[in-house]
Amino acid sequence: MPEKIKTGRPTDYNDELADEIVDAIATSNKGLITLCKENKHWPCRQVILRWRWKHEEFRYKYEEAKKQQVELLVDECIDIADNIYKDDIISEAGNVVCNAEYINRSRLRIDTRKWLASKLAPRIYGDKTHIDATIRPEDALKELE
């Protein structure tokens, strides 16, 4: 009987492929959907997310890769903020004018990365909340009454 030809994306867990996936995540600013589109030999996003639940070692490596990706995104914030290359443009009249569209897009790019960092690494980049330790539990309970 002839051997079946495999078509489509893989679904079976494979250590070598799993390591390739987490390495790519750790070194890229792209999301999983884009990475899967660019790497046709990878499983689809849903399968990769399923692997996270089924394979504890992969889940750990994936989480570590996302932490590394956060550091990359934070570094990009600095690069985006410092890049003034397109902040000014020449108008049709030949005057130098502020390129508000580019500046707003840069702000959006930074805000998106900051938001991701705050969600993926909240202990480092999340909003800090201050707890007032001077309030006694008894006083707090009285305020609730």
MODELLER restraints for C-alpha pairs under 7 A, 6 or more apart:
rsr = mdl.restraints
at = mdl.atoms
rsr.add(forms.Gaussian(group=physical.xy_distance, feature=features.Distance(at['CA:9:A'], at['CA:41:A']), mean=6.14, stdev=0.5))
rsr.add(forms.Gaussian(group=physical.xy_distance, feature=features.Distance(at['CA:9:A'], at['CA:42:A']), mean=6.24, stdev=0.5))
rsr.add(forms.Gaussian(group=physical.xy_distance, feature=features.Distance(at['CA:9:A'], at['CA:43:A']), mean=4.96, stdev=0.5))
rsr.add(forms.Gaussian(group=physical.xy_distance, feature=features.Distance(at['CA:9:A'], at['CA:44:A']), mean=6.76, stdev=0.5))
rsr.add(forms.Gaussian(group=physical.xy_distance, feature=features.Distance(at['CA:10:A'], at['CA:42:A']), mean=6.48, stdev=0.5))
rsr.add(forms.Gaussian(group=physical.xy_distance, feature=features.Distance(at['CA:10:A'], at['CA:43:A']), mean=4.95, stdev=0.5))
rsr.add(forms.Gaussian(group=physical.xy_distance, feature=features.Distance(at['CA:11:A'], at['CA:43:A']), mean=5.76, stdev=0.5))
rsr.add(forms.Gaussian(group=physical.xy_distance, feature=features.Distance(at['CA:11:A'], at['CA:47:A']), mean=6.32, stdev=0.5))
rsr.add(forms.Gaussian(group=physical.xy_distance, feature=features.Distance(at['CA:18:A'], at['CA:58:A']), mean=6.87, stdev=0.5))
rsr.add(forms.Gaussian(group=physical.xy_distance, feature=features.Distance(at['CA:22:A'], at['CA:61:A']), mean=6.52, stdev=0.5))
rsr.add(forms.Gaussian(group=physical.xy_distance, feature=features.Distance(at['CA:22:A'], at['CA:62:A']), mean=5.57, stdev=0.5))
rsr.add(forms.Gaussian(group=physical.xy_distance, feature=features.Distance(at['CA:22:A'], at['CA:65:A']), mean=5.61, stdev=0.5))
rsr.add(forms.Gaussian(group=physical.xy_distance, feature=features.Distance(at['CA:23:A'], at['CA:65:A']), mean=6.86, stdev=0.5))
rsr.add(forms.Gaussian(group=physical.xy_distance, feature=features.Distance(at['CA:25:A'], at['CA:65:A']), mean=5.88, stdev=0.5))
rsr.add(forms.Gaussian(group=physical.xy_distance, feature=features.Distance(at['CA:25:A'], at['CA:66:A']), mean=6.67, stdev=0.5))
rsr.add(forms.Gaussian(group=physical.xy_distance, feature=features.Distance(at['CA:25:A'], at['CA:69:A']), mean=6.53, stdev=0.5))
rsr.add(forms.Gaussian(group=physical.xy_distance, feature=features.Distance(at['CA:26:A'], at['CA:65:A']), mean=4.29, stdev=0.5))
rsr.add(forms.Gaussian(group=physical.xy_distance, feature=features.Distance(at['CA:26:A'], at['CA:66:A']), mean=6.04, stdev=0.5))
rsr.add(forms.Gaussian(group=physical.xy_distance, feature=features.Distance(at['CA:26:A'], at['CA:68:A']), mean=5.13, stdev=0.5))
rsr.add(forms.Gaussian(group=physical.xy_distance, feature=features.Distance(at['CA:26:A'], at['CA:69:A']), mean=4.71, stdev=0.5))
rsr.add(forms.Gaussian(group=physical.xy_distance, feature=features.Distance(at['CA:27:A'], at['CA:69:A']), mean=6.30, stdev=0.5))
rsr.add(forms.Gaussian(group=physical.xy_distance, feature=features.Distance(at['CA:28:A'], at['CA:69:A']), mean=6.57, stdev=0.5))
rsr.add(forms.Gaussian(group=physical.xy_distance, feature=features.Distance(at['CA:29:A'], at['CA:69:A']), mean=6.55, stdev=0.5))
rsr.add(forms.Gaussian(group=physical.xy_distance, feature=features.Distance(at['CA:29:A'], at['CA:72:A']), mean=6.85, stdev=0.5))
rsr.add(forms.Gaussian(group=physical.xy_distance, feature=features.Distance(at['CA:29:A'], at['CA:73:A']), mean=6.31, stdev=0.5))
rsr.add(forms.Gaussian(group=physical.xy_distance, feature=features.Distance(at['CA:32:A'], at['CA:45:A']), mean=6.50, stdev=0.5))
rsr.add(forms.Gaussian(group=physical.xy_distance, feature=features.Distance(at['CA:33:A'], at['CA:45:A']), mean=6.15, stdev=0.5))
rsr.add(forms.Gaussian(group=physical.xy_distance, feature=features.Distance(at['CA:36:A'], at['CA:42:A']), mean=6.18, stdev=0.5))
rsr.add(forms.Gaussian(group=physical.xy_distance, feature=features.Distance(at['CA:36:A'], at['CA:44:A']), mean=6.10, stdev=0.5))
rsr.add(forms.Gaussian(group=physical.xy_distance, feature=features.Distance(at['CA:36:A'], at['CA:45:A']), mean=6.51, stdev=0.5))
rsr.add(forms.Gaussian(group=physical.xy_distance, feature=features.Distance(at['CA:51:A'], at['CA:58:A']), mean=6.98, stdev=0.5))
rsr.add(forms.Gaussian(group=physical.xy_distance, feature=features.Distance(at['CA:52:A'], at['CA:58:A']), mean=5.82, stdev=0.5))
rsr.add(forms.Gaussian(group=physical.xy_distance, feature=features.Distance(at['CA:52:A'], at['CA:59:A']), mean=4.38, stdev=0.5))
rsr.add(forms.Gaussian(group=physical.xy_distance, feature=features.Distance(at['CA:53:A'], at['CA:59:A']), mean=6.77, stdev=0.5))
rsr.add(forms.Gaussian(group=physical.xy_distance, feature=features.Distance(at['CA:67:A'], at['CA:120:A']), mean=6.82, stdev=0.5))
rsr.add(forms.Gaussian(group=physical.xy_distance, feature=features.Distance(at['CA:67:A'], at['CA:121:A']), mean=6.66, stdev=0.5))
rsr.add(forms.Gaussian(group=physical.xy_distance, feature=features.Distance(at['CA:70:A'], at['CA:117:A']), mean=5.45, stdev=0.5))
rsr.add(forms.Gaussian(group=physical.xy_distance, feature=features.Distance(at['CA:70:A'], at['CA:120:A']), mean=6.95, stdev=0.5))
rsr.add(forms.Gaussian(group=physical.xy_distance, feature=features.Distance(at['CA:73:A'], at['CA:113:A']), mean=5.76, stdev=0.5))
rsr.add(forms.Gaussian(group=physical.xy_distance, feature=features.Distance(at['CA:74:A'], at['CA:113:A']), mean=6.71, stdev=0.5))
rsr.add(forms.Gaussian(group=physical.xy_distance, feature=features.Distance(at['CA:77:A'], at['CA:110:A']), mean=5.24, stdev=0.5))
rsr.add(forms.Gaussian(group=physical.xy_distance, feature=features.Distance(at['CA:77:A'], at['CA:113:A']), mean=6.94, stdev=0.5))
rsr.add(forms.Gaussian(group=physical.xy_distance, feature=features.Distance(at['CA:80:A'], at['CA:106:A']), mean=6.44, stdev=0.5))
rsr.add(forms.Gaussian(group=physical.xy_distance, feature=features.Distance(at['CA:86:A'], at['CA:99:A']), mean=6.93, stdev=0.5))
rsr.add(forms.Gaussian(group=physical.xy_distance, feature=features.Distance(at['CA:86:A'], at['CA:102:A']), mean=6.76, stdev=0.5))
rsr.add(forms.Gaussian(group=physical.xy_distance, feature=features.Distance(at['CA:87:A'], at['CA:98:A']), mean=6.04, stdev=0.5))
rsr.add(forms.Gaussian(group=physical.xy_distance, feature=features.Distance(at['CA:87:A'], at['CA:99:A']), mean=5.14, stdev=0.5))
rsr.add(forms.Gaussian(group=physical.xy_distance, feature=features.Distance(at['CA:87:A'], at['CA:102:A']), mean=6.51, stdev=0.5))
rsr.add(forms.Gaussian(group=physical.xy_distance, feature=features.Distance(at['CA:87:A'], at['CA:103:A']), mean=6.21, stdev=0.5))
rsr.add(forms.Gaussian(group=physical.xy_distance, feature=features.Distance(at['CA:88:A'], at['CA:96:A']), mean=6.23, stdev=0.5))
rsr.add(forms.Gaussian(group=physical.xy_distance, feature=features.Distance(at['CA:88:A'], at['CA:97:A']), mean=5.48, stdev=0.5))
rsr.add(forms.Gaussian(group=physical.xy_distance, feature=features.Distance(at['CA:88:A'], at['CA:98:A']), mean=4.62, stdev=0.5))
rsr.add(forms.Gaussian(group=physical.xy_distance, feature=features.Distance(at['CA:88:A'], at['CA:99:A']), mean=5.05, stdev=0.5))
rsr.add(forms.Gaussian(group=physical.xy_distance, feature=features.Distance(at['CA:89:A'], at['CA:96:A']), mean=5.57, stdev=0.5))
rsr.add(forms.Gaussian(group=physical.xy_distance, feature=features.Distance(at['CA:89:A'], at['CA:97:A']), mean=5.47, stdev=0.5))
rsr.add(forms.Gaussian(group=physical.xy_distance, feature=features.Distance(at['CA:89:A'], at['CA:98:A']), mean=6.36, stdev=0.5))
rsr.add(forms.Gaussian(group=physical.xy_distance, feature=features.Distance(at['CA:89:A'], at['CA:99:A']), mean=5.83, stdev=0.5))
rsr.add(forms.Gaussian(group=physical.xy_distance, feature=features.Distance(at['CA:90:A'], at['CA:96:A']), mean=4.59, stdev=0.5))
rsr.add(forms.Gaussian(group=physical.xy_distance, feature=features.Distance(at['CA:90:A'], at['CA:97:A']), mean=6.12, stdev=0.5))
rsr.add(forms.Gaussian(group=physical.xy_distance, feature=features.Distance(at['CA:91:A'], at['CA:97:A']), mean=6.43, stdev=0.5))
rsr.add(forms.Gaussian(group=physical.xy_distance, feature=features.Distance(at['CA:117:A'], at['CA:125:A']), mean=5.83, stdev=0.5))
rsr.add(forms.Gaussian(group=physical.xy_distance, feature=features.Distance(at['CA:118:A'], at['CA:125:A']), mean=4.64, stdev=0.5))
rsr.add(forms.Gaussian(group=physical.xy_distance, feature=features.Distance(at['CA:118:A'], at['CA:126:A']), mean=4.11, stdev=0.5))
rsr.add(forms.Gaussian(group=physical.xy_distance, feature=features.Distance(at['CA:119:A'], at['CA:126:A']), mean=6.80, stdev=0.5))
